[in-house]
Amino acid sequence: MASHRKPRTRILTSPGSRRTAAGLTTAALASVTLLSQSADAAPRAPKPTIEEVKQKVDGLYRQAEVATQKYNAAKEGAEQQRATVNGLLDAAAKRAQKMNESRRELGTFASAQYRTGGMNPTTQLMLAKDPQEFFDRTHLMERLTGRQKQAVTDYQEQQADAARQRAKATSSLEQLQKTQTSLQESKRSVQEKLAEARQLLSRLTAQEKARLAELERQKEAAAKRRADELARQQAEKARQQAEKERRQHQSGGSSTGGGSTGGGSTSGGSTSSTQVEKVLAFARAQMGKPYVWGATGPSSYDCSGLTAAAWKAAGVDLPRTTWDQVKVGQRVATSDLKPGDLVFFFDDISHVGIYIGDGKMIHAPHPGANVRVESIYYDPIYGSVRPA
């Protein structure tokens, strides 16, 4: 009996066919291996050098200081706006009270008129929600007494004033909300910059941290050399000025000159030596306290918080931010700096310190550092001012 099963497909078993299959398998495995190696060998960003890390961290600290000044400005603006809003709300409440008093007076007239002859159209218009309707019908005005006319006029004026006060208060509240939003954005920016800086520093090995510290020492040494040179120049200028005055005294001259320009003197401006002494004494008393962004003392400071607090101790109120402090007083050349002057840094004026003489200053440097003495040449100088 014939079979109905299909014939089985025969598998190639010749040596040539086996070699072909083995070659295909080997090629496939090689391709997989190459793909795996390619994936593992994907280009990685090179590890930054210590110099690059330092530059990055310094940049982040500077950006944080800029954001801190924005935060300080927004906070000061919010406080001012809040005071303005409170004043406007108080004024609006007083206007509303006066408007109610005028309304009560109108009610008195209406009651009297009702008792004498009933509620007539004039009274109805007077008690309308919109007194302007009353004035639109000028022929009715002739039927009112002078006192009644004045009462209606007063009511209308009080109503308009109250409306204006409410509008001002509403506008100020909206501005306050915008300022508070800016305040939060600046705060968030500061926190992000500082977190990024901390993260970069935390990745360094002990050897890399030692190298970073060495770079800091080199920068400080270079800044100190420049400070020493400035101190030498100022001392020479003071010596020359003293010699000039001595000769004038010996020759019998009565002229005292136009004011000393020596580096150690506090003459030549309106700042008294007593004020300067108070500023410097306060600044020195804060040495060792930590930098905290947005802080104004007494346990911590940011840079402009320290300068404002020091001058306040001498009876001089400075604005809160570096951007406003640089506009106070008279501008001073670096070569003419005197103790108590404020020195500002960077093109964006994001940092400030108090000059103490000999090319040095007391300042609150940056997060993670304490109030300390440092060369004014540690960072690029923008300019200087004598506050008083």
C-alpha positions as CSV (number, residue, x, y, z in Angstrom):
1,M,0.0,0.0,0.0
2,A,1.5,3.3,-1.1
3,S,2.5,5.9,1.6
4,H,0.9,9.4,1.6
5,R,3.6,11.1,3.8
6,K,5.5,14.0,2.3
7,P,9.2,13.4,1.7
8,R,11.4,14.9,4.4
9,T,13.7,17.8,3.4
10,R,17.2,16.6,3.4
11,I,19.8,18.5,5.4
12,L,23.0,19.3,3.7
13,T,25.7,17.1,5.1
14,S,28.5,17.7,2.7
15,P,31.8,19.1,4.0
16,G,31.4,22.2,2.0
17,S,28.0,23.0,3.3
18,R,29.2,22.5,6.9
19,R,32.0,25.0,6.3
20,T,29.5,27.5,4.9
21,A,27.3,27.3,8.0
22,A,30.2,27.6,10.4
23,G,31.4,30.7,8.5
24,L,28.0,32.3,8.8
25,T,27.9,31.6,12.6
26,T,31.4,33.0,13.1
27,A,30.6,36.2,11.2
28,A,27.4,36.7,13.3
29,L,29.3,36.2,16.5
30,A,32.0,38.6,15.4
31,S,29.4,41.2,14.5
32,V,27.8,41.0,18.0
33,T,31.2,41.2,19.6
34,L,32.1,44.3,17.6
35,L,28.8,46.0,18.4
36,S,29.3,45.3,22.1
37,Q,32.8,46.7,22.0
38,S,31.6,49.7,20.2
39,A,29.0,50.4,22.8
40,D,31.5,50.0,25.6
41,A,34.0,52.2,23.8
42,A,31.5,55.2,23.4
43,P,33.5,58.4,23.8
44,R,33.4,59.7,27.4
45,A,34.0,63.3,28.4
46,P,37.6,63.7,29.7
47,K,37.9,64.4,33.4
48,P,38.4,68.1,34.0
49,T,41.7,69.3,35.3
50,I,42.0,70.8,38.8
51,E,42.5,74.2,37.1
52,E,39.2,73.7,35.2
53,V,37.4,72.6,38.4
54,K,38.7,75.7,40.2
55,Q,37.6,78.0,37.4
56,K,34.2,76.3,37.4
57,V,33.7,76.6,41.1
58,D,34.9,80.2,41.2
59,G,32.4,80.9,38.4
60,L,29.6,79.3,40.3
61,Y,30.4,81.2,43.4
62,R,30.3,84.4,41.4
63,Q,27.0,83.5,39.8
64,A,25.7,82.7,43.2
65,E,26.8,86.2,44.5
66,V,25.0,87.8,41.5
67,A,21.9,85.9,42.4
68,T,22.3,86.8,46.0
69,Q,22.3,90.5,45.1
70,K,19.2,90.0,43.1
71,Y,17.7,88.2,46.1
72,N,18.7,91.1,48.4
73,A,17.2,93.6,46.0
74,A,13.9,91.7,45.6
75,K,13.7,91.2,49.4
76,E,14.2,94.9,50.0
77,G,11.6,95.7,47.3
78,A,9.1,93.3,48.8
79,E,9.4,94.9,52.2
80,Q,8.9,98.4,50.7
81,Q,6.0,97.2,48.6
82,R,4.4,95.5,51.7
83,A,4.7,98.8,53.6
84,T,3.1,100.7,50.6
85,V,0.3,98.2,50.4
86,N,-0.5,98.4,54.1
87,G,-0.5,102.2,53.9
88,L,-2.8,102.2,50.9
89,L,-5.2,99.7,52.5
90,D,-5.3,101.9,55.6
91,A,-6.0,105.0,53.4
92,A,-8.8,103.1,51.5
93,A,-10.4,102.1,54.8
94,K,-10.4,105.8,56.0
95,R,-11.9,106.9,52.7
96,A,-14.6,104.3,53.0
97,Q,-15.4,105.6,56.5
98,K,-15.7,109.1,55.3
99,M,-17.9,107.9,52.4
100,N,-20.2,106.2,54.9
101,E,-20.3,109.4,57.0
102,S,-21.4,111.3,53.9
103,R,-24.0,108.6,53.1
104,R,-25.4,108.9,56.6
105,E,-25.7,112.7,56.2
106,L,-27.7,112.1,53.0
107,G,-29.9,109.7,54.9
108,T,-30.6,112.4,57.5
109,F,-31.8,114.8,54.8
110,A,-33.9,112.1,53.3
111,S,-35.5,111.3,56.6
112,A,-36.3,114.9,57.2
113,Q,-37.7,115.4,53.8
114,Y,-39.9,112.3,54.3
115,R,-41.2,113.6,57.5
116,T,-42.1,116.9,55.9
117,G,-43.6,115.7,52.7
118,G,-43.0,112.1,51.9
119,M,-40.4,110.4,49.7
120,N,-40.1,112.5,46.5
121,P,-38.1,111.9,43.4
122,T,-35.2,114.1,44.6
123,T,-34.7,111.9,47.7
124,Q,-34.8,108.8,45.6
125,L,-32.0,110.1,43.4
126,M,-30.0,111.2,46.4
127,L,-30.1,107.7,47.8
128,A,-29.3,106.0,44.5
129,K,-26.1,103.9,44.4
130,D,-24.6,106.2,41.7
131,P,-25.0,109.8,42.8
132,Q,-23.8,110.8,39.3
133,E,-27.3,110.1,38.2
134,F,-28.4,113.0,40.4
135,F,-26.0,115.4,38.8
136,D,-27.1,114.4,35.3
137,R,-30.5,116.0,36.1
138,T,-29.3,119.5,36.9
139,H,-32.8,120.9,37.1
140,L,-33.3,119.0,40.3
141,M,-30.3,120.7,41.9
142,E,-32.2,123.9,42.2
143,R,-34.7,122.3,44.6
144,L,-31.9,121.4,47.1
145,T,-30.6,123.6,49.8
146,G,-26.9,124.6,49.9
147,R,-26.2,122.2,52.7
148,Q,-27.8,119.3,50.8
149,K,-25.8,120.2,47.7
150,Q,-22.6,120.1,49.7
151,A,-23.5,116.8,51.2
152,V,-24.0,115.2,47.8
153,T,-20.8,116.7,46.5
154,D,-18.9,115.4,49.5
155,Y,-20.4,111.9,49.1
156,Q,-19.4,111.8,45.4
157,E,-15.8,113.0,46.2
158,Q,-15.4,110.5,49.0
159,Q,-16.7,107.7,46.8
160,A,-14.3,108.6,44.0
161,D,-11.4,108.9,46.4
162,A,-12.2,105.5,47.9
163,A,-12.3,103.9,44.4
164,R,-8.9,105.4,43.6
165,Q,-7.4,104.2,46.8
166,R,-8.7,100.7,46.2
167,A,-7.2,100.7,42.7
168,K,-3.8,101.8,44.0
169,A,-3.9,99.1,46.7
170,T,-4.8,96.5,44.1
171,S,-1.9,97.6,41.8
172,S,0.5,97.5,44.6
173,L,-0.6,94.1,45.7
174,E,0.0,92.8,42.1
175,Q,3.5,94.4,42.2
176,L,4.2,92.8,45.5
177,Q,3.3,89.4,44.1
178,K,5.7,89.9,41.2
179,T,8.4,90.9,43.6
180,Q,7.8,87.9,45.7
181,T,8.0,85.7,42.7
182,S,11.4,87.3,41.7
183,L,12.5,86.7,45.3
184,Q,11.8,83.0,45.1
185,E,13.5,82.7,41.7
186,S,16.6,84.4,42.9
187,K,16.7,82.2,46.0
188,R,16.3,79.1,43.9
189,S,19.1,80.2,41.6
190,V,21.5,80.7,44.5
191,Q,20.7,77.3,45.9
192,E,21.3,75.6,42.5
193,K,24.6,77.3,41.9
194,L,25.9,76.5,45.4
195,A,24.7,72.9,45.1
196,E,26.5,72.5,41.8
197,A,29.7,73.9,43.3
198,R,29.5,71.5,46.3
199,Q,29.0,68.6,44.0
200,L,32.1,69.4,42.0
201,L,34.2,69.7,45.1
202,S,32.8,66.5,46.6
203,R,34.1,64.5,43.6
204,L,37.7,65.5,44.1
205,T,40.2,63.0,45.6
206,A,42.4,63.9,48.5
207,Q,45.3,64.5,46.1
208,E,43.2,66.8,43.9
209,K,42.0,68.8,46.9
210,A,45.6,69.3,47.9
211,R,46.3,70.6,44.4
212,L,43.3,72.9,44.6
213,A,44.5,74.3,47.9
214,E,47.9,74.9,46.4
215,L,46.3,76.9,43.5
216,E,44.5,79.0,46.1
217,R,47.8,79.7,47.9
218,Q,49.4,80.7,44.6
219,K,46.6,83.1,43.8
220,E,46.7,84.6,47.4
221,A,50.5,85.0,47.1
222,A,50.2,86.9,43.8
223,A,47.5,89.1,45.2
224,K,49.6,89.8,48.3
225,R,52.5,90.9,46.2
226,R,50.3,93.5,44.5
227,A,48.9,94.6,47.8
228,D,52.4,95.1,49.2
229,E,53.3,97.2,46.2
230,L,50.2,99.4,46.7
231,A,51.1,99.8,50.4
232,R,54.7,100.8,49.4
233,Q,53.3,103.4,46.9
234,Q,50.9,104.8,49.4
235,A,53.5,105.0,52.1
236,E,55.8,106.9,49.7
237,K,53.0,109.3,48.8
238,A,52.3,109.9,52.5
239,R,56.0,110.5,53.1
240,Q,56.3,113.0,50.3
241,Q,53.2,114.9,51.6
242,A,54.6,115.0,55.1
243,E,57.9,116.3,53.8
244,K,56.1,119.0,51.8
245,E,54.2,120.1,54.8
246,R,57.3,120.2,57.0
247,R,59.1,122.4,54.5
248,Q,56.2,124.8,54.3
249,H,56.1,125.0,58.1
250,Q,59.9,125.7,58.2
251,S,59.6,128.4,55.6
252,G,56.8,130.1,57.6
253,G,54.1,129.3,55.0
254,S,50.6,129.3,56.3
255,S,49.2,127.1,53.7
256,T,48.1,123.7,54.8
257,G,47.6,122.4,51.3
258,G,44.5,121.1,49.7
259,G,44.2,118.1,52.0
260,S,46.5,115.1,52.3
261,T,46.4,112.4,49.7
262,G,48.5,110.0,51.6
263,G,47.4,106.4,51.8
264,G,47.1,106.3,55.6
265,S,45.2,109.5,56.2
266,T,41.5,110.0,56.4
267,S,41.5,113.7,55.3
268,G,40.7,114.9,51.8
269,G,37.1,113.8,52.1
270,S,34.1,114.3,54.4
271,T,34.6,111.0,56.3
272,S,35.7,111.7,59.9
273,S,38.4,109.6,61.5
274,T,35.9,108.7,64.3
275,Q,33.6,107.2,61.7
276,V,36.4,105.2,60.1
277,E,37.5,103.9,63.4
278,K,34.0,102.6,64.2
279,V,33.7,101.0,60.7
280,L,37.0,99.2,61.0
281,A,36.4,98.2,64.7
282,F,33.0,96.7,63.7
283,A,34.5,94.8,60.7
284,R,37.3,93.4,62.7
285,A,34.8,92.2,65.3
286,Q,33.1,90.1,62.7
287,M,36.2,88.2,61.7
288,G,35.7,84.5,61.6
289,K,31.9,84.6,61.1
290,P,30.6,82.6,58.2
291,Y,29.4,83.9,54.9
292,V,25.7,83.1,54.4
293,W,23.9,84.5,51.3
294,G,21.3,87.0,52.2
295,A,22.5,87.5,55.8
296,T,23.0,90.9,57.4
297,G,24.3,89.7,60.8
298,P,24.9,89.5,63.6
299,S,26.0,85.9,63.4
300,S,26.7,85.7,59.6
301,Y,26.9,88.0,56.6
302,D,27.0,88.2,52.9
303,C,29.4,90.7,51.3
304,S,27.1,93.7,51.1
305,G,25.4,92.8,54.4
306,L,28.8,93.2,56.1
307,T,29.6,96.5,54.5
308,A,26.2,97.9,55.3
309,A,26.4,96.8,58.9
310,A,29.9,98.2,59.4
311,W,28.9,101.6,58.2
312,K,25.7,101.6,60.1
313,A,27.8,101.2,63.2
314,A,29.3,104.5,62.3
315,G,25.9,106.1,61.8
316,V,25.8,105.9,58.0
317,D,23.0,104.0,56.3
318,L,24.0,102.2,53.1
319,P,21.7,100.5,50.6
320,R,21.4,96.8,50.7
321,T,23.0,95.7,47.5
322,T,26.4,96.2,45.9
323,W,24.7,97.7,42.9
324,D,23.3,100.5,45.0
325,Q,26.2,100.8,47.4
326,V,28.6,101.6,44.6
327,K,26.5,104.7,43.8
328,V,26.9,106.2,47.3
329,G,29.5,108.8,48.2
330,Q,32.4,109.8,46.0
331,R,34.4,107.6,43.6
332,V,38.0,106.9,44.6
333,A,41.0,105.7,42.6
334,T,42.7,102.5,43.8
335,S,45.9,104.4,44.4
336,D,44.0,106.9,46.7
337,L,42.2,104.3,48.8
338,K,41.9,105.1,52.5
339,P,40.6,102.9,55.4
340,G,36.9,102.6,55.4
341,D,36.5,102.9,51.6
342,L,34.4,100.3,49.8
343,V,36.1,98.3,47.1
344,F,33.9,96.6,44.5
345,F,34.8,93.7,42.2
346,F,34.0,92.2,38.8
347,D,32.3,93.9,35.9
348,D,28.9,93.0,37.3
349,I,29.7,94.6,40.7
350,S,28.7,91.4,42.5
351,H,31.2,91.7,45.4
352,V,32.4,94.3,47.9
353,G,34.9,94.6,50.7
354,I,36.0,97.2,53.3
355,Y,39.5,98.7,52.7
356,I,41.7,98.6,55.9
357,G,45.0,99.9,54.4
358,D,48.2,98.4,53.0
359,G,46.3,97.0,50.0
360,K,44.1,94.8,52.2
361,M,40.4,94.5,53.0
362,I,38.0,92.8,55.3
363,H,35.2,91.0,53.4
364,A,32.8,88.1,53.5
365,P,34.3,86.1,50.6
366,H,31.8,83.3,49.5
367,P,29.9,80.4,50.8
368,G,32.1,78.0,52.8
369,A,34.4,80.8,53.9
370,N,34.5,83.2,56.9
371,V,34.9,86.9,57.1
372,R,38.6,87.5,56.8
373,V,41.4,89.9,55.7
374,E,42.5,89.5,52.1
375,S,44.4,91.4,49.4
376,I,42.1,93.7,47.4
377,Y,43.8,92.2,44.3
378,Y,42.4,88.7,44.9
379,D,39.6,89.4,42.5
380,P,39.5,92.0,39.6
381,I,38.6,95.4,40.9
382,Y,35.7,97.3,39.4
383,G,36.1,100.5,41.4
384,S,35.9,102.1,44.9
385,V,33.8,104.6,46.8
386,R,34.1,106.7,50.0
387,P,30.6,106.4,51.5
388,A,30.7,109.5,53.7
